[in-house]
C-alpha cells in the first residue's frame, strides 16, 4: 500500500497497481508499506480516504496467466514449486499450522500446473488453467487464505483477492465461512468494503485524475505526468483476448466473479466478432 496523510492506496494485483503507486509517489509525499496488503483497523479508524484499483475479470485472469507463463508472480511460484523451507521457518511458533502446511506441500502435484504455463499462445492451456484455478478443491494450492476463508466454493480467486484487500476478509473468517451464495456475498461487500474510490485499469489515467482532483487541485504538469509515464510489470500477450476465451470459459468467470462484474458493470469479451 502507498500511505500519505490524505489517503491510502490499496494495491490489488494485476490492476496497474505498481504503475499507480509509482505515479502517486511522484506526486505526493508518502510511504510504500509492503505491497498487496489491506489497511489495518487502525488506519481505517483514522477516517482517511481509501483508494484501490480494479480490472475487468476476464482480462484480469488472462493477465495473471500470461504473467505466470513469463515465470513471474507469487501465484505461479506457489503452484509450480514446493516450499518446504517456508514450512520449517519459525516452526516453534505455530507447529500445528506449519505441520499442516508441510503436509500440503508434500501432496501438492506441481506437474499439472507447470504444464498449463508452458505456452502463452496455447489457448487450450489457458482454458485448462482457468478451470483449475476455479476448482474449489484447488484453493489450498492458490494460498493467501483462500481455502480457509470458506469462499472458494462461492467466488473466484479475483473476487477473493478483492475481498481480502478491500473488505478485510482475514479479520472476518468467522463471517465469510457462513457465506453460501452470491446474495450473501454482495451483502458482506456492502457492509465491509472500506474503499471510497476505485481506479478502473481500463481507464486508469482518467479515473486517477478524477480522484486526485477530488482530493485537491491537480496541476497541468501533474496531469501530463499521469498520462505520459510508461507502465510497469506488464504481461506480454501474443493473441487477442477473444482468442483465449470460448463460451464455456466466459460463463465460468461470469458465475465465479459475479460480485465484481455486477458491482463495476464489466462486460464479457465479445467472441462473436
C-alpha positions as CSV (number, residue, x, y, z in Angstrom):
1,X,0.0,0.0,0.0
2,X,1.0,3.6,-0.5
3,X,0.2,5.8,2.5
4,X,0.0,9.6,2.8
5,X,-1.5,11.9,5.3
6,X,-4.5,12.4,3.0
7,X,-5.2,8.9,1.6
8,X,-4.1,5.3,1.4
9,X,-3.8,3.4,-1.9
10,X,-4.5,-0.3,-1.6
11,X,-2.7,-2.3,-4.3
12,X,-4.7,-5.1,-5.9
13,X,-2.6,-7.4,-8.1
14,X,-2.7,-7.1,-11.9
15,X,-4.8,-3.9,-11.9
16,X,-1.9,-1.5,-12.8
17,X,-1.1,-1.1,-9.1
18,X,2.7,-0.9,-9.4
19,X,2.2,1.9,-12.0
20,X,-0.3,3.7,-9.9
21,X,1.8,3.5,-6.8
22,X,4.8,4.9,-8.8
23,X,2.7,7.8,-10.1
24,X,1.4,8.6,-6.6
25,X,4.9,8.5,-5.1
26,X,5.9,11.1,-7.8
27,X,3.0,13.4,-6.9
28,X,2.7,13.0,-3.1
29,X,4.9,12.7,0.0
30,X,4.2,9.3,1.3
31,X,5.5,5.8,2.2
32,X,5.3,2.5,0.4
33,X,4.4,-0.1,3.1
34,X,4.6,-3.7,1.8
35,X,2.6,-4.0,-1.4
36,X,-0.5,-6.2,-1.6
37,X,-1.7,-5.5,1.9
38,X,-5.1,-4.4,3.3
39,X,-5.5,-1.4,5.5
40,X,-5.2,-2.0,9.2
41,X,-8.1,-1.4,11.6
42,X,-6.1,1.5,13.0
43,X,-5.8,3.1,9.6
44,X,-9.5,2.7,8.8
45,X,-10.4,4.3,12.2
46,X,-8.4,7.4,11.2
47,X,-11.0,8.2,8.6
48,X,-8.5,8.5,5.7
49,X,-9.6,8.4,2.1
50,X,-9.1,4.9,0.7
51,X,-8.4,4.2,-2.9
52,X,-7.9,0.9,-4.8
53,X,-8.0,-0.3,-8.3
54,X,-9.9,-3.0,-10.3
55,X,-9.9,-4.6,-13.7
56,X,-12.3,-6.5,-16.0
57,X,-12.2,-10.1,-14.5
58,X,-11.9,-11.8,-17.9
59,X,-8.9,-9.6,-18.7
60,X,-7.5,-10.0,-15.1
61,X,-7.4,-13.8,-15.3
62,X,-5.7,-13.7,-18.7
63,X,-3.1,-11.2,-17.4
64,X,-2.5,-13.4,-14.4
65,X,-1.9,-16.4,-16.5
66,X,0.3,-14.7,-19.1
67,X,2.4,-13.2,-16.3
68,X,2.9,-16.7,-15.0
69,X,3.8,-18.0,-18.4
70,X,6.7,-15.5,-18.2
71,X,7.7,-17.2,-15.0
72,X,6.6,-14.2,-12.9
73,X,4.3,-13.8,-9.9
74,X,3.8,-15.3,-6.5
75,X,0.9,-17.5,-7.7
76,X,3.0,-19.1,-10.4
77,X,5.7,-19.7,-7.9
78,X,3.3,-21.3,-5.3
79,X,1.7,-23.6,-7.9
80,X,4.8,-24.8,-9.7
81,X,7.2,-25.3,-6.7
82,X,7.2,-27.0,-3.3
83,X,8.1,-24.7,-0.5
84,X,9.3,-26.8,2.4
85,X,11.6,-24.1,3.8
86,X,8.6,-21.8,4.4
87,X,7.0,-24.6,6.5
88,X,10.2,-25.0,8.6
89,X,10.7,-21.3,9.2
90,X,9.7,-20.4,12.7
91,X,8.2,-23.8,13.2
92,X,8.2,-23.5,17.0
93,X,5.8,-20.5,16.9
94,X,2.9,-22.4,15.3
95,X,3.9,-26.1,15.0
96,X,0.5,-27.4,14.1
97,X,-0.1,-24.8,11.3
98,X,3.4,-25.4,10.0
99,X,2.9,-29.2,10.0
100,X,-0.3,-28.9,8.1
101,X,1.4,-26.6,5.6
102,X,4.3,-29.1,5.1
103,X,1.9,-32.0,4.6
104,X,0.0,-30.0,2.0
105,X,3.3,-29.2,0.2
106,X,4.2,-32.9,0.2
107,X,1.0,-33.9,-1.5
108,X,0.9,-30.9,-3.9
109,X,1.3,-32.1,-7.5
110,X,3.2,-29.3,-9.3
111,X,3.4,-31.0,-12.7
112,X,-0.2,-30.2,-13.9
113,X,0.4,-26.5,-13.0
114,X,3.7,-26.4,-14.7
115,X,2.1,-27.8,-17.9
116,X,-0.5,-25.1,-18.2
117,X,2.1,-22.4,-18.0
118,X,4.1,-23.7,-21.0
119,X,2.9,-21.7,-23.9
120,X,1.3,-18.2,-23.9
121,X,-0.2,-18.8,-27.4
122,X,-1.9,-22.1,-26.5
123,X,-5.5,-21.1,-25.7
124,X,-6.3,-24.7,-24.6
125,X,-3.7,-24.3,-21.8
126,X,-5.2,-21.1,-20.7
127,X,-8.7,-22.5,-20.5
128,X,-7.4,-25.6,-18.6
129,X,-5.6,-23.3,-16.2
130,X,-8.7,-21.2,-15.7
131,X,-10.8,-24.3,-14.9
132,X,-8.1,-25.4,-12.4
133,X,-8.0,-22.1,-10.7
134,X,-11.7,-22.1,-10.3
135,X,-11.9,-25.6,-8.9
136,X,-12.7,-25.2,-5.2
137,X,-10.6,-28.3,-4.2
138,X,-7.5,-26.5,-5.6
139,X,-7.9,-23.4,-3.4
140,X,-5.4,-24.8,-0.9
141,X,-2.7,-24.6,-3.6
142,X,-3.6,-21.0,-4.5
143,X,-2.8,-19.9,-1.0
144,X,-3.4,-16.4,0.5
145,X,-6.1,-17.8,2.9
146,X,-8.4,-18.6,0.0
147,X,-9.2,-22.1,1.2
148,X,-9.5,-21.3,4.9
149,X,-11.8,-18.4,4.2
150,X,-14.6,-20.7,3.1
151,X,-15.1,-18.6,0.0
152,X,-13.6,-20.9,-2.6
153,X,-16.9,-22.5,-3.3
154,X,-18.7,-19.2,-3.6
155,X,-16.4,-16.9,-5.6
156,X,-13.4,-16.9,-7.9
157,X,-9.8,-16.1,-7.0
158,X,-10.0,-12.5,-8.2
159,X,-13.1,-11.8,-6.1
160,X,-11.3,-13.4,-3.1
161,X,-8.3,-11.1,-3.6
162,X,-10.7,-8.1,-3.8
163,X,-12.5,-9.2,-0.6
164,X,-9.2,-9.8,1.2
165,X,-7.8,-6.4,0.3
166,X,-10.9,-4.2,0.3
167,X,-13.2,-5.9,2.8
168,X,-10.8,-7.3,5.4
169,X,-11.8,-11.0,5.0
170,X,-8.8,-12.1,7.0
171,X,-10.3,-10.4,10.1
172,X,-13.8,-11.8,9.4
173,X,-13.2,-15.5,8.6
174,X,-15.9,-16.4,11.1
175,X,-18.4,-14.5,8.9
176,X,-17.1,-15.5,5.5
177,X,-17.3,-19.2,6.3
178,X,-21.1,-18.8,6.6
179,X,-21.4,-17.1,3.1
180,X,-23.0,-19.7,0.8
181,X,-24.3,-17.7,-2.2
182,X,-23.8,-14.5,-4.2
183,X,-26.6,-12.6,-2.4
184,X,-24.9,-13.1,0.9
185,X,-21.5,-12.2,-0.6
186,X,-22.9,-9.0,-2.0
187,X,-24.4,-8.1,1.4
188,X,-21.0,-8.8,3.0
189,X,-19.3,-6.5,0.5
190,X,-21.9,-3.7,1.1
191,X,-21.2,-3.9,4.8
192,X,-17.5,-4.3,4.9
193,X,-15.9,-2.6,1.9
194,X,-14.0,0.4,3.2
195,X,-12.7,1.7,-0.2
196,X,-14.0,5.1,-1.1
197,X,-12.8,5.3,-4.8
198,X,-11.8,2.7,-7.4
199,X,-9.5,3.3,-10.3
200,X,-10.5,1.2,-13.3
201,X,-7.5,-0.2,-15.0
202,X,-9.1,0.2,-18.4
203,X,-9.3,4.0,-18.0
204,X,-6.6,4.3,-15.4
205,X,-5.4,7.8,-16.2
206,X,-8.9,9.3,-16.5
207,X,-10.0,7.7,-13.2
208,X,-6.8,8.7,-11.4
209,X,-7.0,12.3,-12.5
210,X,-10.7,12.5,-11.4
211,X,-9.9,11.1,-7.9
212,X,-6.9,13.3,-7.4
213,X,-8.9,16.3,-8.5
214,X,-11.4,15.5,-5.8
215,X,-8.6,15.4,-3.3
216,X,-7.4,18.9,-4.2
217,X,-6.1,20.8,-7.2
218,X,-4.3,18.9,-9.9
219,X,-1.8,20.9,-11.8
220,X,-1.4,20.6,-15.6
221,X,2.2,19.2,-15.2
222,X,0.9,16.5,-12.8
223,X,-1.8,15.6,-15.3
224,X,0.8,15.4,-18.0
225,X,2.9,13.1,-15.9
226,X,0.0,10.7,-15.3
227,X,-0.7,10.4,-19.0
228,X,2.9,10.1,-20.1
229,X,4.5,7.7,-17.6
230,X,5.3,4.3,-19.0
231,X,3.5,1.3,-17.4
232,X,5.4,-1.3,-15.3
233,X,5.1,-5.0,-14.7
234,X,3.0,-5.6,-17.8
235,X,2.3,-9.2,-19.0
236,X,3.0,-9.9,-22.7
237,X,0.0,-11.3,-24.6
238,X,0.6,-12.7,-28.1
239,X,-3.1,-13.0,-29.0
240,X,-6.3,-11.1,-28.6
241,X,-8.4,-11.7,-25.5
242,X,-11.2,-13.1,-27.8
243,X,-8.8,-15.8,-29.0
244,X,-8.3,-17.1,-25.5
245,X,-11.9,-17.3,-24.4
246,X,-14.7,-19.6,-25.5
247,X,-18.3,-19.5,-24.3
248,X,-17.7,-22.0,-21.5
249,X,-14.7,-20.1,-20.1
250,X,-16.6,-16.8,-20.3
251,X,-19.5,-18.3,-18.4
252,X,-17.2,-19.7,-15.8
253,X,-15.8,-16.3,-14.9
254,X,-19.3,-14.7,-15.2
255,X,-20.5,-17.1,-12.5
256,X,-17.5,-17.2,-10.2
257,X,-16.8,-13.4,-10.2
258,X,-20.3,-12.2,-10.4
259,X,-19.8,-9.8,-7.4
260,X,-17.2,-7.7,-9.3
261,X,-18.9,-8.0,-12.7
262,X,-22.1,-6.6,-11.2
263,X,-20.5,-4.0,-8.9
264,X,-18.3,-2.5,-11.6
265,X,-20.6,-3.2,-14.7
266,X,-17.9,-5.2,-16.6
267,X,-18.7,-6.8,-19.9
268,X,-17.5,-10.2,-21.2
269,X,-15.3,-10.4,-24.3
270,X,-17.4,-10.4,-27.5
271,X,-16.2,-13.7,-29.0
272,X,-18.7,-13.4,-31.9
273,X,-16.6,-10.7,-33.7
